[in-house]
Amino acid sequence: MLIHTIKEVREKIEEWKKQGLTIGLVPTMGALHNGHLSLIKKCVEKCDKTVVSVFVNPIQFCPGEDLDKYPRTLDADEKLCKDAGVDIVFAPSPQEMYPDAQMMSNDFFTYVIPPFFYTDKLCGKSRVGHFDGVCTVVNKLFNIVQPDFAFFGEKDRQQLIILKKMVKDLNIPVQIIPCPIVREESGLALSSRNKYLSDNDKKNALALSKILFNIKACYNNGITDVKALTETAYSYLNNNHSLEYLEFRDAENLEEKKTADDNTVVFIALKIGDVRLIDNISLARG
Amino acid sequence: MLIHTIKEVREKIEEWKKQGLTIGLVPTMGALHNGHLSLIKKCVEKCDKTVVSVFVNPIQFCPGEDLDKYPRTLDADEKLCKDAGVDIVFAPSPQEMYPDAQMMSNDFFTYVIPPFFYTDKLCGKSRVGHFDGVCTVVNKLFNIVQPDFAFFGEKDRQQLIILKKMVKDLNIPVQIIPCPIVREESGLALSSRNKYLSDNDKKNALALSKILFNIKACYNNGITDVKALTETAYSYLNNNHSLEYLEFRDAENLEEKKTADDNTVVFIALKIGDVRLIDNISLARG
């Protein structure tokens, strides 16, 4: 069922809560692909009722980013959700979520601000304010849907770590369920932004996963020095790549690692032309 | 029932929710007086179950403020609550609410930040960060207790306006119930901080309510010019008073008023010695 208003979602939720049903939420920006589908399937399996939100959240885009051209495919999204057994597709308008467009800055709107230590690095460095927008909208969605479980992909792992921290700090009564990255056979991590890539870009995009897989292989072979592991990356890069970061960080609190261990996640971001792609891999074994 | 842990509160709440009972929350910092009692009575009357939280929230005190000497009277508070029919007195330790005392700054902790336009004025001007701490802890309490209704006194009217804004912006599923200021016969608004006042201070403290009552009387007599209304205040002030502000602002969004109307609230803060007192009055008629 496609719902556009907060009021209608609340009515359904209240009905379900009264029946003692468990509720799962999969927050998305739409343009759903098999990565999202894996989250949705997990949610449908685990929860009595599944809500998928489809909302391109303006306040998590920075000036100059792709808010306007971000792919919007609601009809296809709705069909995919229906086939997967989703109970509600919640697709509010920007006006529904932010009634006064002139009042969306932190001068006039309440924000949920994750800790600076978690947001001043990796994607937060180039996307200033991005995670403030993410935490604020996810908090709103949690308050609207009141889910028992919420599903987030490990593809956006900094986001996942920050949201787990938010839930803990603010005592939000929801359990975050992390879901593994889904990849094409080539290794490329699925992303709605892959739609921006030409065939040639796509070949170049394989550098991300190749670099990460190679680092993991080297780590599994006993190399733990981060400098040495980092150096293995450069052979995969060419003139089409603009590397934004390649960093080794703690899986819980994003502290920098000098020596890799099983609690380490390797994060990479690079640009191919105008398209910014991210990927990551955990060095945990087994 | 006195409860100190989040876990135990959650268990009780879950039980009540399953029974379909409505839950009311009265958040306090303890040192309960008849002002609090009026909120508690309203809550007991309106809701099936009443939770009173007693927590002196460290993150809403600024450096140099009275965090350490703020009155703590838990035994008396518990008795007052019991007599009033409260179901749970939730009195967590600082460690329970902020498990890592070293990690309470916004470098390491998620904050709920109300809009600057609401916090850069009145009490927010001298108490920088105060309302960030208030919104963060109230958000936590809402997530822990999940109340249908929450009761706040109009004594802290800037706080009340900010919390209403937070609830609206973040779609928090709670209804805020404002409760009128309770005054001594003398006119002095009840406050836990009145305990700091000597007998002589208390006499001087009457200036706040006298100024406000006089302004309201002048307004009722047809004076609407804010400058003229403000001037009526000075005859009540003497060398023992240090006036922090006397301002006329919109009851919804705290915009400054040049001309008073029924949507105007008059806010006053003044210091008597070390003790900072606040009061306010709505010019709404009837």
Interface residues (C-beta under 8 A of the other chain):
Chain A: I6 R10 K17 K18 G20 N106 D107 F108 F109 T110 Y111 V112 I113 P114 P115 F116 F117 C135 T136 N139 K140 N143 I144 Q146 K165 M166 D169 L170 N171 I172 P173
Chain B: I6 R10 K17 K18 G20 N106 D107 F108 F109 T110 Y111 V112 I113 P114 P115 F116 F117 C135 T136 N139 K140 N143 I144 Q146 K165 M166 D169 L170 N171 I172 P173
